Amino acid sequence: MLGETQAIAPGPALWSNTRVAALTETQFAFLLAIAPRIVPAAAELSDAPRRAMLGLIEETLASRTPAMRRQLRLFLVAMRWLPCLRYLRPLDRLDGARQDAALRWFQDHPLQIIRGGFWGVRTLVLLGYYGQPGTGPSIAYAPSADGNAVLHARARR
């Protein structure tokens, strides 16, 4: 029982529109540390594209449920520390070859939940890198302003 003093803020204070970060600074730093193993070109990013990458990831996670964000945070902790069992160092402190081996272990793990978590993290890193407007031309991606109209026109032939 809470008694006279309340430990939890009353209703309206809980309904604030204040945006809460989906990941901590440490978790974002971890994503940036492993990003070059997933997208090698991410190693060359300067500060502004890195911030844009993290912004895209943050924006994507903001649209997910709180439960999904908690699962991702928990998986990032597991992903960082599980390699300690084999290499005695967290994933972001390993050399490139050992990071690759650990990431392959997550990718090919027999438990679907671990594979799925890895593919979720991988997808976020890919989205953060390739989702930036300036990246499209570097991979010869030119989106159509008409959407799928070109594909539908080809299909009618």
C-alpha positions as CSV (number, residue, x, y, z in Angstrom):
1,M,0.0,0.0,0.0
2,L,1.3,3.4,-0.9
3,G,-0.1,5.3,2.1
4,E,0.1,9.1,2.2
5,T,2.9,9.5,-0.3
6,Q,2.5,8.1,-3.7
7,A,5.5,6.4,-5.4
8,I,3.8,6.6,-8.9
9,A,2.9,9.8,-10.6
10,P,-0.9,10.4,-11.0
11,G,-2.7,9.6,-14.3
12,P,-2.0,12.7,-16.4
13,A,1.7,12.7,-15.7
14,L,1.9,9.1,-17.1
15,W,0.2,10.2,-20.3
16,S,2.8,12.6,-21.3
17,N,3.8,13.1,-25.0
18,T,7.4,13.2,-24.0
19,R,9.3,11.0,-26.3
20,V,11.4,8.3,-24.5
21,A,14.5,7.0,-26.3
22,A,14.1,3.4,-27.5
23,L,17.7,2.5,-26.8
24,T,20.3,3.9,-24.4
25,E,23.4,5.7,-25.5
26,T,25.4,2.5,-24.7
27,Q,23.2,0.4,-26.9
28,F,23.5,2.9,-29.8
29,A,27.3,2.8,-29.3
30,F,27.1,-1.0,-29.5
31,L,25.1,-0.9,-32.7
32,L,27.7,1.5,-34.2
33,A,30.5,-0.8,-33.1
34,I,29.1,-3.8,-34.8
35,A,27.6,-2.0,-37.9
36,P,30.9,-2.3,-39.9
37,R,30.7,-6.1,-39.6
38,I,27.2,-6.0,-41.1
39,V,27.7,-3.1,-43.6
40,P,31.4,-2.7,-44.2
41,A,30.9,0.8,-45.7
42,A,29.6,1.9,-42.3
43,A,33.2,2.0,-41.0
44,E,33.8,5.1,-43.2
45,L,30.8,7.1,-41.9
46,S,31.5,10.6,-40.5
47,D,29.7,12.0,-37.6
48,A,26.6,13.4,-39.4
49,P,25.8,10.2,-41.3
50,R,26.2,8.2,-38.1
51,R,23.7,10.5,-36.3
52,A,21.4,10.1,-39.3
53,M,21.8,6.3,-39.1
54,L,20.9,6.3,-35.4
55,G,18.0,8.7,-36.1
56,L,16.5,6.3,-38.6
57,I,16.8,3.4,-36.2
58,E,15.3,5.5,-33.4
59,E,12.4,6.6,-35.6
60,T,11.7,3.0,-36.6
61,L,11.8,1.8,-33.0
62,A,9.5,4.6,-31.9
63,S,6.7,3.1,-33.9
64,R,7.1,-0.3,-32.2
65,T,5.4,-1.5,-29.1
66,P,7.1,-1.0,-25.7
67,A,7.2,-4.8,-25.4
68,M,9.1,-5.1,-28.7
69,R,11.5,-2.4,-27.7
70,R,12.2,-4.2,-24.4
71,Q,12.9,-7.4,-26.2
72,L,15.3,-5.6,-28.5
73,R,17.1,-4.0,-25.6
74,L,17.4,-7.4,-23.8
75,F,18.7,-9.1,-27.0
76,L,21.3,-6.4,-27.5
77,V,22.5,-7.1,-23.9
78,A,22.7,-10.8,-24.7
79,M,24.3,-10.2,-28.0
80,R,27.0,-8.1,-26.4
81,W,27.8,-10.4,-23.5
82,L,27.2,-13.9,-24.8
83,P,30.6,-14.0,-26.7
84,C,32.3,-13.6,-23.3
85,L,31.6,-17.2,-22.6
86,R,33.9,-18.2,-25.5
87,Y,36.2,-15.2,-26.0
88,L,36.3,-13.7,-22.5
89,R,35.4,-10.3,-24.0
90,P,32.1,-8.6,-25.1
91,L,31.3,-8.6,-28.8
92,D,32.2,-5.0,-29.4
93,R,35.7,-5.5,-27.9
94,L,36.6,-8.4,-30.1
95,D,38.8,-8.2,-33.2
96,G,37.1,-8.4,-36.6
97,A,37.5,-12.1,-37.2
98,R,36.1,-13.0,-33.8
99,Q,33.2,-10.6,-34.3
100,D,32.4,-12.2,-37.6
101,A,32.5,-15.7,-36.0
102,A,30.2,-14.5,-33.1
103,L,27.8,-12.9,-35.5
104,R,27.7,-16.0,-37.6
105,W,26.9,-18.0,-34.4
106,F,23.9,-15.7,-33.8
107,Q,22.8,-15.8,-37.4
108,D,23.0,-19.7,-37.6
109,H,21.9,-20.5,-34.1
110,P,19.5,-23.5,-33.7
111,L,17.1,-21.5,-31.6
112,Q,14.8,-19.4,-33.8
113,I,14.4,-16.7,-31.2
114,I,18.2,-16.0,-31.3
115,R,18.3,-16.1,-35.1
116,G,15.2,-13.8,-35.3
117,G,16.8,-11.4,-32.8
118,F,20.0,-11.3,-34.9
119,W,18.1,-10.7,-38.1
120,G,16.1,-7.9,-36.4
121,V,19.3,-6.2,-35.3
122,R,20.8,-6.7,-38.8
123,T,17.7,-5.3,-40.4
124,L,17.9,-2.2,-38.2
125,V,21.6,-1.6,-39.1
126,L,20.8,-2.1,-42.8
127,L,17.9,0.3,-42.6
128,G,20.0,2.9,-40.7
129,Y,22.7,2.8,-43.4
130,Y,20.8,2.3,-46.6
131,G,17.8,4.3,-45.6
132,Q,19.7,7.6,-45.7
133,P,18.9,9.6,-48.8
134,G,22.5,10.0,-49.9
135,T,23.2,6.3,-49.9
136,G,20.9,5.4,-52.8
137,P,23.0,6.6,-55.6
138,S,26.1,4.9,-54.2
139,I,24.4,1.5,-54.8
140,A,22.7,2.6,-58.1
141,Y,19.3,2.8,-56.5
142,A,17.0,5.2,-58.2
143,P,13.4,5.0,-56.8
144,S,10.6,5.6,-59.2
145,A,8.4,8.6,-58.5
146,D,5.5,6.7,-59.8
147,G,5.9,3.8,-57.4
148,N,5.0,0.5,-59.0
149,A,3.4,2.1,-62.1
150,V,6.4,1.1,-64.2
151,L,6.1,-2.5,-63.0
152,H,2.3,-2.6,-63.7
153,A,2.9,-1.2,-67.2
154,R,5.4,-3.9,-68.0
155,A,3.1,-6.6,-66.7
156,R,0.3,-5.5,-69.0
157,R,2.5,-6.0,-72.1
